[in-house]
Amino acid sequence: MHPVIAIRNLSKVYEGGFQALNNIHLEIQRGEIFALLGPNGAGKTTLISIICGIVNPSSGEVLAAGHDVVREFRAARSIIGLVPQELSTDAFESVWNTVAFSRGLFGKPRNDAHIEKVLRDLSLWDKRNQRIMELSGGMKRRVLIAKALAHEPDILFLDEPTAGVDVELRRDMWNMVRELRSRGVTIILTTHYIEEAEEMADRIGVINKGEIVVVEEKKALMQTLGKKRLTLYLQNPLESIPEALTGYPLELSDGGDTLTFTFDASRGRTGIGELLRKLNQQGIDFSDLHSRESSLEEIFVNLVHETDNRAR
């Protein structure tokens, strides 16, 4: 299967010498939800802007459904929808005219039924005759999404789409994303709400300082890099971890009342049984215990810290 987006040897250096992207290689498959995560300034928006033809690369190649985004800009851009971070649209136009005009920009024939469906799906139908300047921030965000969907793109980019929006819009938008994916639309999103990526994405890519750190299926990423933690609630607080237990990955917290053991659940031997025997030998009793897996947010933070440390 050919990827719907293929990025090879992509780099971007801005005037002044700042390197935003460094030798990016990435393939995104048709019909998947791909989450691109990274801290502020990591290169997420630059990468999206290059794919969408807004920014020119310094070197490398980007293909969208087989079309080079530089040499075949119109063909590539016609199949891409973009919901940018910034709220930028004509303040004096009506919602309907703004969305319908966006469809016309891509050479699509008039289709009032499609525009109506998009507006209804985004709870904008009752606002269709209002001017953009009269809308709340959340409604303006909905209009940006409607504009991106007006020309029925095969690829949809959502750049921080739920930043600062209400819970209702977030729910409506994710329902819409699931419906689009079921119709074969490829969704690429960046988000600071990592729980959204954890819930929605099929695959996850992490970018930091202009370089791709990891690309992996979400489940595989969490199995490979995720850790489990066994938390023991002690009957009597400890001032420090006994010397006999210093070989274990233990952390003492809550004033000595809580002992946390971190282990790799994918290994056959977790070491829990041996640890509990050692605790008994040391006369350390616990009243309760609790086990949990690392979240995607913890994995993301650890990956970013690792790459930062290697760069020093």
N, C-alpha and C positions, 0 to 999 in steps of 0.2 A: 504494500500500500504506500502510495506517495504521500508525503506530508503536505498539508494544506499551506503551511508556512515553513520555509527552509531558510535558515540563516547560517552563512558560512563566512568565517574569518572577518567578522564585522568589527570595525573599530571606529571611534569618533573622537577627534581631537578638536576642541574649539579654539578660536583665536585667543591667543594668550598662552596656549600650551596646555590647557586643562584637558586631560584625557578622561572622557565620560564613559567610554566603552573600550574594552581591550580584548580583541580577538574572540568575539562571541561566536559560539557554535550552538545552534538550537533548532530542533524540529518539533513542530506542533501538529498533531494528527487531526484529521477532519472529524468533527462531531464531539470533540472532547471539551471539558472545562479545565482550562489550564490556569493555575494561580501563580503569579509572579510576585514573590515576596522579597523585600529588602528594606534596609533602613533608609531614612531620608538621604538623598544625594547619592544613592547606590547606582543609579543609571536606569531605573525603571521607565521613567517618562521619556528619556532620550531614546531608549530602545523602541518604545511604542511609537514615538514620533517619526522615527526612521521608517518603520514598517508601514506607517500610514502616509508616508510621503511628505511629511511636514518639515523634516530635517534631513539634509543630505548626509550620507555616511562619508567618512574620510577614506575608508577602504572596505573591501568585502562585498558580499552579495546577499540580497534578500529577495526571495521569491514568494509571491502570494498566489496560490493556486497555479503555479507555473509561470506567473508573470513577474518579470523583474520590476521592482517598485520604482526604479529610477528610469530605465529605458522604456518601460511600458506603464508609465504612471497611471494613465487613464483607465486602462484595463484592470490594473491591480486595485486602484482606489475604488472602482465601481462595485467591488464585491466586499468592501470593508466598511463597517460602521464604527464610529468612535464616539464614546462618551467621555469628554475631557474632564479634568478636575475643575477647571475654572468655569464659572457661570457666565458665559458670554453669548449673547444673542440680541437681536434687535428689540429694544425695549418698547417700541411704539407699534409693533406689529401684533396681530392677534395670534393666539395659539394655533388656530387652524392654518392660517396663512404661513406661519413660520415653518410648520411641519410639512405642509404641502410644497412649499418652495424648496425645502431641502430635498424632497424627492425629485423635483424637476431639475435640480442642479446635477444630478447623476444621469440625466437623459431618460428617466423612466416616464412612461405615459401616465396620465392622470388616472388615479385609482382611489376614488373617494371612500369606497368600502374598506380598503386596507387602512387608510388614514383613520377612519372611524374606529376600526378594531384596535389599532395601536393606542389611540386616545382613551378608549374605554378600558383597555387592559391596564393602563397607567392611571386610571381614575381622573382623567383630564377632560372627559367628554362634556361635563357641565361647565368647564372653563374655556371651551373652544373659541368663544367669541371675545374673551377678555384679552386685553393687551398684556404683554409680558411684564411690563413695569408694575402692573396691578397684582401680580402673583407673589406669594410667599417664597422664601428661599427653597423650601422643599418642593413646591410646585414647579419652580424654575428648573430644578434638577430633573423632575419628571419630563419637562419639555425637551431637555437635552437628550434624554434617553429616547423619546419619541422621534426626534430629528435623526438620531443614529439609525433607527429602525425603519424610517420612512421609505428608503429605497430597497428594502428587503435584502440586506447583506447576507453573505454566506459566512462572514467572519465578523465578530463583534468584539471590540475592545472596550473594557470598562475600567477606566483609570480612576481609582479611589471613588467608586460610584456612590457609596453610602456614607461618605465623610460628612458628618454634621447633619444627617437627615433623620427624620422621625422613624420610629419602629414600624409604622404602617407602610411607609414607602419601602423600607428595607424588605419587609415581608412580601409586598406586591412584586418588587423587582426580582427577588429570588424565585418566586413562582413563575414569573415570566421567563427567567433564564432557564429554568427546567423545561418549560414548554418549548423554547427555542432549540435547546439541545436535542429534545425528542424529535424535532423536525430536521436535524442534521446540521444546525448552525454551530460553528466553532466559537467558543467563548474564551477570551483571554482577559483575566482581571488582575488588577493590583489592588491590594487592600491593606489597611492597618488593623482591620478587625480580623485577627488570625482565626478566630472561631468560625468566621464565614468560610475561609479557605478550607478549614478542617471539615466543615459540613458539606460544602458544595463541590470542591475540586476533585477531578480524576487524577491529575498529576500536579506536582508542585515543583517550581524552580525557585532557587534562592540566588539572588544577585547581590554582590557586595563590592564596592569600589570598582565598578565597571566590569566585573568578571562573574561568570556563572559559577557558583560554588557547588551546586548539586541540582540535578534534575531526576526526579524519581516519582513513581506512582505513590499516591498518598499512603496507602496501606503498607507498602513495602518500606517507605521512608520511616514510618512510625515503628515498624517492626525492627528495622535495622538500627536506627539511631535512638529509638525510644528506650527509656529505662523504666524500671519499676521501682517503687519505693515502698518499703515496709516500715510503717511508723509504729513504734512501741510506746505506749503510755505507761510510764514507770510508777510503781507504787511509792517509791521513795526517790527523791531527786538526787542526781549525781552532780558533784562539783566538776568532775572531768571524766573522760573516758578512761577506764582502767588500762594499764599497760598491756595486760593480756589480750586486749581487744584492739590494739592499735593497728593490727594488720588488716582489719576490716574497714570497708568504706562506710564509716559511721559519722553521724553528725548529731551533736547534742544541742538542744534548743529549749525554748520556753522555761528558762531558768533551771535547766537540768531535769525537767519533768518528762521530756520527750526525746527518744532516741530513734534516729532515722537511718535505715540500712538501704543503700542503693544497689540494685543488682540487675543483671541482664537476663530477662525472662526467656530469651531465645536459646540460652544454653541449657543443656540437660541438667547440670548441677547448679542450683542457684546459691548454695551455701547457707540457706536459711536454717536448715536443720542443725548444721554445725554451730551456727551462731547462737541458736537458742540453747544448745547444750552448754556452750561457753558462758552464756549469761547465767544459767543455773549454777554452774560451778563457781561463778563469782558472787553468787547470792543476790543477783539482781532480778527482782520480780516485777512483772508488769500486770496492769489491770485490764488492758485492752490492746488490740492491735488493729491496724488498718493498712490495706495495700492499694496502691493506685499507680497507673501508668503515666509517663510523661505526656504532656499535651504537645500539640504541634507548636505552640508558642515557645515552650521551653526548648524544643529541638531547634527552632529557628534562631533563638537567642544564642544557643551554644554554637551553632554553625557560624554565625556572624563573629562571635568572640574568637573562635578558633582561627578564622581567616585574618582577623585583625592582629592576633598575636603572631601569626606567621609572617605578616607584612612588616612587623617591627624589626 
